[in-house]
Each structure stands twice: as structure tokens, then as C-alpha cells.
Amino acid sequence: MLKVVVIGIEGEINMGFIVRLCKNFDVDELAIVNPQIDPWSEEVRRFAAKGVDYLYSSRVKVYNTLDDALKNVSISACTSGVVSIEGIDILRRAIELDEFVNIAVRYDDVAIVFGRESVGLTRDEIAKCDLLVHIAANPEYPILNLSHAIGIVLYALYKAFKKSSVLDKIDKASEEQLHILDRYIDELATIVSSNEFQKELFTISLKRLFRRTLLSRSEVGLLITFIRRIYSKIKKEESTA
């Protein structure tokens, strides 16, 4: 389970964006701790856009305290743009987002905690989390907008947890199609290469290129037709020369 915890949110627009993000990245729970605005206001609903149904789902919950929001969580991480550089302030010793992501995937129930737009998290709130996470940004101005920070973190976690993507729905090329493409590459390379060594370079390079690309069935079909027509045209010109 992935839980986003937001403490003392002050802006309705940010709240709407956060709801939308939680729908975008399929967050299991959005925990709002001691909000300073109405989480279900008209302004929030407007900026949630088509994620507004998430707002009215059982996944949005309001808590009085951070302790309540973190109950039954396996690992929690607070976020902050203010960190200890020289390591003097142990409480603000942070890890990078990518390091946290590598840790988070080992746990079943993960919470990521964000603070107020104005002052972030208190030291007491940071102390209640297992880790402190920092999003790499320009050192001269590392403080991110709340909803922007949440979006960056959720994207990284979404990829790490290998959740579904629209790309999963692509009608991927079959192995049989790719083998047919390989055969036409071999035939074309045979007639355009100066020697066997060059032919090998051509075929290896093209085959590896196509294997590294997420090709659909229609794309492979077009490539096969394209190479076949080039091959036929060259052979025809050779026969009439």
C-alpha cells in the first residue's frame, strides 16, 4: 500500500492538484492531517479535474495527528528541501529520492509525508518518520511547490512499483514477426554490403536497434514491407543493368 500524507495543507488549488496526482498514480490512500482548508470545497473539486472521483472515494481520509496517519505503516519518509549539509543536524540528514525508492520497494506499506506550503514540516514531525528524503534541485532554490514535489515522488514510486501504463496496451510485435524482419535485414545486407564483415556489422546493428525499440505489430509490418520493397527494387535494377 502506498499512502501520501499531507500535513496542514493551506491551499485549495494545491489540494485539487494533489487529488488529481493521487488518481494519476493510483495512490492507495491520501491522508490529510489537520487541514487548514476544506478538502472538499468547490475550488478543490475544480482543480482536481477528472480526478475528482478520487476525492469522493474511500481513499481520501482526514486525521487529527500524524501518529494516527502513520499507524500500521511499514516504513515512512518525510520530505524536505532543507537538509543538513555537513551532518551536524542528525535529524535533517537526508537521502536522495532514488535511494528512498530502492528502499521502499522492499516494504508492503509505504507512507511519504509532505508538510505545509508555508513552513514545511516541524522537527517533531520529521522525527516521527523513519527517513528524510530530499528531491535533488538547484541548491540556490531547492524548495519545491507542494504539489510539484508530490508529483515527482509519485512518478518515481509508480515506476519502481511497476504499476500499469498505457504502453502495456500496445499490440507488441510477436517473435515470429521479428524473425521475419531479421530475414529481410539479412537479405538486404547481403546485396548492399561490400564484404562479409560489413554485412555482419549491418545486420547486427539493425537487429539490435529493432530489439531495443518497443515496436508494435503494425510498425514491424511496415518495416518488413519497406525493406522488402527496397530489396526488390535493387534486385530488379541489378537484373536490367
GIHUHU-V445063 format. One record per pair of residues at least 6 apart in sequence whose ideal C-beta (glycine too) atoms are under 6 Angstrom apart, sorted by the first residue. I is the first residue (numbers start at 0). J is the second residue. D is the distance in Angstrom with one decimal. If there is no record, write none. Layout:
i=I j=J d=D
i=I j=J d=D
This chain:
i=0 j=27 d=4.4
i=0 j=108 d=4.7
i=1 j=26 d=5.5
i=1 j=27 d=5.2
i=1 j=109 d=5.4
i=2 j=28 d=4.4
i=2 j=30 d=5.7
i=2 j=110 d=4.3
i=3 j=26 d=5.3
i=3 j=29 d=5.2
i=3 j=111 d=5.9
i=4 j=30 d=4.4
i=4 j=68 d=4.9
i=4 j=110 d=5.5
i=4 j=112 d=4.4
i=5 j=31 d=5.6
i=5 j=113 d=5.1
i=6 j=32 d=4.5
i=6 j=114 d=5.4
i=7 j=33 d=5.4
i=7 j=35 d=5.7
i=7 j=115 d=4.3
i=8 j=14 d=5.5
i=8 j=34 d=5.1
i=9 j=35 d=4.7
i=9 j=115 d=5.9
i=9 j=116 d=5.0
i=10 j=116 d=5.6
i=11 j=36 d=5.1
i=11 j=40 d=5.4
i=11 j=42 d=3.9
i=11 j=43 d=4.9
i=12 j=46 d=5.1
i=13 j=145 d=5.1
i=13 j=146 d=4.9
i=14 j=38 d=5.8
i=14 j=43 d=4.7
i=15 j=43 d=4.5
i=15 j=46 d=2.6
i=15 j=47 d=4.4
i=16 j=46 d=5.7
i=16 j=146 d=3.8
i=17 j=146 d=5.4
i=17 j=149 d=5.7
i=18 j=47 d=4.1
i=18 j=50 d=5.3
i=18 j=53 d=5.6
i=18 j=54 d=4.9
i=19 j=47 d=5.0
i=19 j=48 d=5.5
i=19 j=50 d=3.7
i=20 j=149 d=5.6
i=20 j=150 d=5.2
i=20 j=153 d=5.8
i=21 j=29 d=4.8
i=21 j=53 d=5.7
i=22 j=50 d=3.4
i=22 j=53 d=4.0
i=24 j=153 d=4.0
i=24 j=157 d=4.6
i=25 j=162 d=5.9
i=28 j=58 d=5.2
i=29 j=59 d=4.9
i=30 j=60 d=5.5
i=30 j=62 d=5.7
i=30 j=68 d=4.2
i=31 j=38 d=5.5
i=31 j=61 d=4.9
i=32 j=62 d=4.9
i=32 j=65 d=5.5
i=32 j=68 d=5.3
i=44 j=51 d=5.2
i=47 j=54 d=5.6
i=62 j=68 d=4.3
i=65 j=124 d=5.6
i=65 j=127 d=5.5
i=69 j=75 d=5.4
i=69 j=110 d=5.8
i=72 j=108 d=5.1
i=72 j=110 d=4.4
i=73 j=106 d=4.1
i=73 j=107 d=5.6
i=73 j=108 d=4.3
i=74 j=106 d=4.6
i=74 j=109 d=5.7
i=74 j=129 d=5.3
i=75 j=110 d=4.2
i=75 j=128 d=4.5
i=75 j=129 d=5.2
i=76 j=99 d=5.5
i=76 j=111 d=5.4
i=76 j=128 d=5.7
i=76 j=130 d=4.2
i=76 j=132 d=4.7
i=77 j=112 d=4.6
i=77 j=120 d=5.6
i=77 j=125 d=4.9
i=77 j=128 d=4.0
i=77 j=131 d=5.3
i=78 j=113 d=5.4
i=78 j=132 d=5.1
i=79 j=119 d=6.0
i=80 j=141 d=4.4
i=80 j=142 d=4.1
i=82 j=91 d=5.1
i=82 j=93 d=4.1
i=82 j=133 d=5.0
i=83 j=91 d=4.0
i=83 j=92 d=5.4
i=90 j=125 d=5.8
i=93 j=131 d=4.4
i=93 j=133 d=4.0
i=96 j=132 d=5.7
i=96 j=134 d=5.3
i=96 j=155 d=5.7
i=99 j=132 d=4.6
i=100 j=155 d=5.0
i=100 j=159 d=4.6
i=103 j=109 d=4.8
i=104 j=159 d=5.2
i=111 j=152 d=5.7
i=112 j=128 d=5.7
i=113 j=149 d=6.0
i=114 j=120 d=3.6
i=116 j=145 d=5.1
i=134 j=148 d=6.0
i=134 j=151 d=5.6
i=169 j=215 d=5.3
i=170 j=215 d=5.3
i=170 j=216 d=5.0
i=172 j=214 d=4.7
i=172 j=216 d=5.2
i=172 j=219 d=4.1
i=176 j=219 d=4.6
i=179 j=223 d=5.9
i=180 j=219 d=5.7
i=180 j=222 d=5.9
i=180 j=223 d=5.4
i=181 j=206 d=5.8
i=183 j=223 d=5.8
i=183 j=226 d=4.4
i=183 j=227 d=5.6
i=184 j=202 d=5.6
i=184 j=205 d=5.0
i=185 j=202 d=5.8
i=186 j=230 d=5.6
i=187 j=226 d=5.4
i=187 j=230 d=4.9
i=188 j=198 d=4.7
i=188 j=201 d=4.2
i=188 j=202 d=4.8
i=190 j=233 d=5.6
i=192 j=198 d=3.7
i=192 j=201 d=5.9
